[in-house]
Amino acid sequence: MHWLLEPLQYGFMLRGLAAALTVGLTCAIIGCFVVLRGMAFYGDALAHAILPGVAIGYLLGHGDRRPLFWWGMAAALLSAFGIGTLSRRTRIKQDTAIGVTFAAMFALGIALISTVRDYSLDLTHFLFGDVLSVGGSDLLLIVLFSLLVIALVFLFYKEFLLLSFDPVYARTVRLPWRLLDTLLLALIALTIMVSLQTVGIALMVAMLVTPAAGAWLLCSRLPTMMLLSGVLAAVSSICGLYLSYYAGIASGPSIVLVATAGFGLCWLLATLRRRGIATRVKKNPA
């Protein structure tokens, strides 16, 4: 038990564990809708589109990390609303709108960062994550906005469910689908922002998609999928953090690697279950 308890004697490990669990559960819940609606590319694009906000916060704060969260959130929401507006009010399809917005915002972020002489060490943890550097104020923001996202998801659960499985019927019954669609995009943007320091920009889409995709392979109902996705995300966060501590590797990649291993296990179980069903059908065709 010593290896299990040793990391918990450090305050940064306790804060990192709390942040990783909170972010993992939030990503798992909102990620179910991302997987069901085929929005993985949107999540990846939005994760990269917050870069100019992070760069502006860094420049205006003269290296202070506190403004980065708010400027990054502003960039994420602006990108989300921009994608929604382009796809609804022009002839451009959503994937094209995502590509245009993603490329423009990412290029702007790189241009702004390139004006800083020494940015590699200061901004690296935002690209690849550094959950062990989460402070008390950072943790508070992560928890508050995660609770907001989760509360709104369950408040509009039935509406999001209908939009995900039968968008045509949702429009037929005069559901405010445009408003709800914009709200879902905003919730994905908020989730990406609160997850920034945990897994970073480069790996954000993995935590948003991988646990939910693994759960989707094994579940046929959304509540069960959300529950299993949350379990996978929580286990990935805990095991990944311990792997980071003992192996001396970055926390973000280690969490994502464990999540990917969990997805592989789900895929294996789903394959074995399908083969088992097929075998029973062959033995008992009647």
matplotlib code that plots the C-alpha trace (Angstrom):
import matplotlib.pyplot as plt

x = [0.0, 3.0, 3.2, -0.5, -0.3, 3.1, 2.0, -1.0, 1.2, 1.9, -0.6, 0.1, -0.8, -4.1, -5.0, -4.0, -6.0, -9.1, -8.7, -8.1, -11.2, -13.4, -12.2, -12.4, -16.1, -17.1, -15.4, -17.0, -20.5, -20.3, -18.2, -21.1, -23.0, -19.8, -19.5, -23.2, -23.3, -20.0, -18.5, -14.9, -13.4, -15.3, -13.8, -10.3, -10.7, -12.1, -9.3, -6.8, -8.9, -8.5, -4.7, -5.1, -7.0, -4.2, -1.6, -3.5, -3.9, -0.2, 0.9, -1.5, -0.7, 3.1, 3.5, 0.9, -1.2, -4.4, -5.7, -5.1, -8.3, -10.6, -9.1, -9.0, -12.6, -13.5, -11.7, -13.4, -16.9, -16.2, -15.0, -18.1, -20.5, -18.6, -18.8, -22.5, -23.2, -21.2, -22.9, -26.4, -26.3, -24.2, -24.2, -21.1, -21.5, -20.5, -17.3, -16.1, -17.0, -15.1, -12.0, -12.1, -12.5, -10.0, -7.3, -7.8, -7.8, -4.9, -2.8, -3.7, -2.5, 0.8, 1.3, 0.8, 3.0, 5.8, 6.0, 7.2, 10.9, 10.9, 7.6, 8.6, 8.8, 5.9, 3.3, 4.4, 2.1, -0.9, 0.0, 0.6, -1.0, 0.5, -2.2, 0.4, 0.8, -2.9, -3.2, -6.1, -7.7, -7.3, -9.0, -11.9, -12.5, -12.3, -14.8, -17.3, -17.4, -17.5, -20.5, -22.1, -21.6, -22.9, -25.9, -26.9, -26.4, -28.8, -31.2, -31.6, -30.9, -34.2, -33.7, -30.1, -31.1, -33.7, -31.4, -28.7, -31.0, -33.7, -33.0, -35.7, -38.4, -37.0, -37.6, -41.0, -42.2, -40.9, -38.1, -35.8, -33.1, -30.9, -30.7, -30.1, -27.5, -25.6, -25.9, -24.3, -21.5, -20.9, -20.8, -18.2, -16.2, -16.4, -15.4, -12.4, -11.4, -11.6, -9.6, -6.8, -4.4, -5.0, -4.4, -3.4, -4.5, -2.8, -4.5, -7.8, -9.9, -8.7, -10.3, -13.4, -13.8, -11.9, -13.8, -17.2, -16.2, -15.2, -18.5, -20.4, -19.0, -20.5, -23.7, -27.0, -28.6, -27.3, -27.5, -25.5, -23.1, -22.6, -22.1, -19.5, -17.8, -17.5, -16.0, -13.4, -12.5, -12.1, -9.9, -7.9, -7.3, -6.3, -4.1, -2.6, -1.6, 0.1, 1.9, 3.0, 4.3, 6.3, 7.4, 8.4, 6.4, 4.0, 0.6, -1.5, 0.0, 0.0, -3.8, -4.5, -2.5, -4.4, -7.7, -6.6, -5.8, -9.3, -10.8, -8.8, -10.2, -13.7, -13.2, -11.9, -14.9, -17.3, -15.6, -15.8, -19.4, -20.3, -18.5, -20.3, -23.7, -22.8, -21.8, -25.0, -27.0, -25.2, -25.8, -29.4, -30.7, -34.3]
y = [0.0, 2.3, 2.9, 3.8, 6.3, 7.9, 10.3, 11.5, 13.1, 15.9, 18.7, 19.1, 15.4, 15.8, 18.9, 17.2, 14.1, 16.2, 18.2, 15.1, 13.4, 16.4, 17.0, 13.3, 13.0, 16.2, 15.1, 11.7, 13.1, 15.8, 13.4, 11.0, 13.6, 14.3, 10.7, 10.2, 13.2, 12.6, 15.8, 14.6, 16.9, 19.8, 19.0, 18.8, 22.0, 23.9, 22.7, 24.3, 27.4, 28.5, 29.1, 32.8, 33.4, 31.8, 33.8, 37.1, 36.3, 35.5, 38.8, 41.0, 39.3, 39.5, 35.8, 35.7, 32.5, 33.7, 35.7, 32.7, 30.9, 33.7, 34.7, 31.1, 30.7, 33.8, 32.4, 29.0, 30.5, 32.9, 30.0, 27.9, 30.7, 31.5, 27.9, 27.8, 31.0, 30.1, 26.7, 28.0, 31.3, 30.4, 27.6, 26.2, 22.8, 22.4, 20.5, 23.2, 26.0, 24.1, 23.9, 27.6, 28.7, 26.2, 27.2, 31.0, 30.8, 28.4, 30.5, 33.7, 31.9, 30.9, 34.4, 35.9, 33.4, 33.9, 37.5, 36.3, 35.7, 32.9, 31.1, 27.5, 26.8, 29.0, 27.7, 24.0, 22.8, 24.3, 22.3, 19.0, 19.4, 19.8, 18.7, 18.7, 22.5, 23.1, 25.6, 26.2, 28.9, 26.8, 23.9, 26.1, 27.4, 23.8, 22.5, 25.4, 25.4, 21.6, 21.6, 24.2, 22.1, 18.9, 20.7, 22.1, 18.7, 17.1, 20.0, 19.7, 16.0, 15.1, 17.8, 16.9, 13.2, 13.9, 16.1, 13.4, 10.5, 12.1, 15.8, 15.7, 14.9, 17.5, 20.2, 18.8, 19.2, 22.8, 22.2, 25.3, 23.2, 26.1, 27.5, 24.0, 23.2, 26.5, 25.6, 22.2, 23.8, 26.3, 23.4, 21.6, 24.8, 25.2, 21.6, 22.0, 25.1, 23.6, 20.6, 22.7, 22.5, 18.8, 17.3, 20.3, 21.5, 18.8, 15.9, 17.4, 15.6, 12.2, 12.7, 14.1, 11.2, 8.1, 7.1, 7.9, 5.8, 2.9, 3.0, 3.3, -0.1, -1.8, 0.1, 0.5, 3.2, 6.7, 6.7, 3.5, 4.9, 8.0, 5.9, 3.6, 6.5, 8.3, 5.2, 4.8, 8.5, 8.3, 5.2, 6.7, 9.9, 8.1, 5.5, 8.1, 10.4, 7.6, 6.5, 10.1, 10.2, 7.0, 6.9, 10.5, 11.4, 14.3, 13.9, 14.7, 12.0, 9.4, 10.0, 9.7, 6.5, 4.9, 6.0, 4.5, 1.2, 1.3, 1.9, -1.1, -3.3, -2.2, -3.0, -6.5, -7.1, -5.9, -8.2, -11.2, -10.5, -10.3, -13.5, -15.2, -14.1, -15.3, -18.7, -19.1, -18.2, -20.8, -23.5, -22.6, -21.1, -21.5]
z = [0.0, 0.3, -3.4, -3.4, -0.5, -1.0, -3.8, -1.7, 0.9, -1.5, -1.9, -5.6, -6.1, -4.3, -6.3, -9.5, -8.7, -7.9, -11.1, -13.2, -11.8, -12.3, -15.8, -16.7, -15.5, -17.3, -20.6, -20.3, -20.0, -22.7, -24.8, -25.2, -27.2, -29.2, -30.1, -30.9, -33.1, -34.9, -33.6, -32.8, -35.5, -33.9, -30.5, -31.9, -33.9, -30.9, -28.7, -31.1, -31.7, -28.1, -28.8, -29.6, -26.4, -24.4, -26.3, -25.7, -22.0, -21.8, -23.5, -21.6, -18.3, -18.9, -18.1, -15.4, -15.9, -14.3, -17.3, -19.6, -18.4, -19.2, -22.5, -23.6, -22.6, -24.6, -27.7, -27.3, -27.1, -30.0, -32.1, -31.2, -32.0, -35.2, -36.4, -35.6, -37.4, -40.5, -40.9, -40.4, -42.3, -45.3, -47.8, -46.1, -44.4, -40.8, -41.4, -43.8, -41.3, -38.6, -40.9, -41.8, -38.2, -36.8, -39.3, -38.8, -35.0, -34.8, -37.2, -35.2, -32.0, -33.6, -34.9, -31.5, -29.7, -32.2, -31.0, -27.6, -27.4, -24.9, -24.8, -25.0, -21.3, -20.3, -22.8, -23.2, -20.4, -22.2, -25.3, -23.5, -20.1, -16.6, -14.0, -11.2, -11.5, -10.7, -7.9, -5.5, -7.6, -10.7, -9.1, -7.9, -11.5, -12.9, -10.3, -10.7, -14.5, -14.6, -12.3, -14.6, -17.7, -16.0, -14.6, -18.0, -19.6, -17.2, -17.3, -21.1, -21.2, -23.0, -25.6, -26.3, -26.5, -29.1, -31.1, -31.1, -32.2, -34.3, -35.3, -37.9, -35.4, -33.0, -35.7, -36.5, -32.9, -33.0, -30.5, -30.4, -32.0, -33.1, -29.6, -28.1, -30.8, -29.9, -26.2, -26.8, -28.8, -26.0, -23.4, -25.5, -25.6, -21.8, -21.3, -23.5, -21.6, -18.1, -19.4, -20.8, -18.0, -17.4, -20.8, -22.9, -26.3, -28.3, -26.4, -25.5, -28.1, -26.7, -23.3, -24.9, -27.3, -26.1, -22.9, -24.6, -27.7, -25.5, -23.6, -26.9, -28.0, -25.0, -24.3, -26.1, -23.8, -23.3, -19.4, -19.3, -21.8, -19.7, -16.5, -18.1, -19.8, -16.5, -14.9, -17.7, -17.5, -13.7, -13.8, -16.6, -14.6, -11.5, -13.1, -15.5, -12.7, -10.8, -14.0, -14.4, -10.9, -10.9, -14.5, -14.6, -17.7, -18.5, -16.8, -19.9, -22.2, -19.4, -18.8, -22.5, -22.9, -20.1, -21.6, -24.9, -23.2, -21.7, -25.2, -26.5, -23.6, -24.5, -28.1, -27.2, -24.9, -27.6, -30.2, -27.9, -27.1, -30.7, -31.5, -28.5, -29.8, -33.3, -32.0, -30.0, -33.1, -35.2, -32.6, -32.1, -35.4, -34.4]

ax = plt.figure().add_subplot(projection="3d")
ax.plot(x, y, z, "-o")
ax.set_aspect("equal")
plt.show()
